[in-house]
Every structure is written in C-alpha cells, then in structure tokens.
Amino acid sequence: MKAIASRLPALEFEFDCECGASDCDVTVALSAEEYVAAHDRGDPVFAPGHRVTEVGHAKQARKDAKELRDSAKALRAEAKQQAARARRNRPPRSMDDIC
Ligand SMILES: [Zn+2]
C-alpha cells in the first residue's frame, strides 16, 4: 500500500469501514495517501457517522498484538544473526565467552 501511496498519492480506493459492526458493509473512499496516514497514526478507517464498536476494538487489539509479535520475532532473528556474526569474528578466549 505504501508503495502505491508514494506513486499515486491522490488515487482513491474503496476501503471497508473498520467500525467492526457485523452488519456494516459500508466502504469508504480514501486516497492511498490518506489511508496510509490514518494507519500510521493507528486510526481505523470509518464510514461517516460510524464509530468503533466493542468488536472493532477487539479486532484492532488483536491486530496490534500480532504486529507486535511479528516485530519481536524479526528483532529476535536479527539479534541471533548478530550474535552469530560476533562469535565468528571474535574467537572465544575463555569458557565464559563460549557460553
Ligand atoms: Zn461501519
């Protein structure tokens, strides 16, 4: 989405309203730029007059948790790689360094 936003900032898309109501099937016309800006702020996209419901809150919270888990996973993978690299570059001098 961000790649599209940088190339076609004024292009409008139809986004599903994110109020989370089960009977809501309203779409919102937003430019790619507006949509990305809203998501960077952490704001859901709402149709006019719609507000977040309990279901929407739960959905958003689950999404946030998943994103946090994903970035934690990426960080751990990176840390592992750096540790492996550090070990290769610096031969252990004592048993403490090996562990
Ligand atoms: Zn809605």
Residues whose N, C-alpha, C, O or C-beta is under 5 A from the ligand:
A	BS01	ZN	C17 C19 C24 A47 H50
